Amino acid sequence: MKKIIERTIEDSDLKVNLLLLDDDKTKNKYNIKNFPGIVVNGCVVSQGKVLTERELKKVLI
């Protein structure tokens, strides 16, 4: 998933700060029940599914 996200960011020329957070504190903060979870600007946009590059572009743009 991380490689897909990195490739999508690189291909779209977006200015994005990517952080990998996999601890229980973060999981609880965003109420993520299923991994992987994606949080953009403090909002959970996906959880429990590996998104395709097309789906990620829609979320990030």
C-alpha positions as CSV (number, residue, x, y, z in Angstrom):
1,M,0.0,0.0,0.0
2,K,2.8,2.4,0.9
3,K,4.4,1.9,-2.5
4,I,1.1,2.6,-4.3
5,I,0.7,5.8,-2.4
6,E,4.2,6.9,-3.0
7,R,3.9,6.2,-6.7
8,T,0.5,8.0,-6.9
9,I,2.0,11.1,-5.2
10,E,5.0,11.1,-7.5
11,D,3.0,10.7,-10.7
12,S,0.5,13.4,-9.8
13,D,3.1,16.0,-8.7
14,L,1.2,16.7,-5.5
15,K,2.9,18.2,-2.5
16,V,2.0,15.6,0.2
17,N,3.6,14.8,3.5
18,L,3.3,11.0,3.9
19,L,3.5,9.5,7.4
20,L,3.2,5.8,8.2
21,L,1.3,5.5,11.5
22,D,0.7,2.0,12.7
23,D,0.4,2.3,16.5
24,D,-2.6,1.8,18.7
25,K,-2.8,5.4,19.7
26,T,-3.2,6.6,16.2
27,K,-5.6,3.8,15.4
28,N,-7.8,4.8,18.3
29,K,-7.5,8.6,17.6
30,Y,-9.0,8.1,14.1
31,N,-11.3,5.2,15.2
32,I,-9.7,3.0,12.5
33,K,-11.0,-0.6,12.9
34,N,-9.6,-2.2,9.8
35,F,-6.2,-1.8,8.2
36,P,-5.0,-0.3,6.0
37,G,-6.4,3.1,6.9
38,I,-5.9,6.4,5.1
39,V,-6.3,9.7,6.8
40,V,-6.2,12.9,4.8
41,N,-6.3,16.3,6.5
42,G,-7.5,14.6,9.7
43,C,-10.4,12.7,8.1
44,V,-10.5,9.0,7.5
45,V,-11.0,8.5,3.8
46,S,-10.5,4.7,3.6
47,Q,-10.1,1.8,5.8
48,G,-9.9,-2.0,5.3
49,K,-9.2,-1.8,1.6
50,V,-6.1,-1.4,-0.5
51,L,-7.0,1.4,-2.9
52,T,-5.9,1.5,-6.6
53,E,-3.9,4.4,-7.9
54,R,-7.0,5.8,-9.6
55,E,-9.0,5.7,-6.3
56,L,-6.1,7.3,-4.4
57,K,-5.9,10.2,-6.9
58,K,-9.6,10.9,-6.3
59,V,-9.0,11.0,-2.6
60,L,-5.9,13.2,-2.7
61,I,-7.1,15.7,-5.3
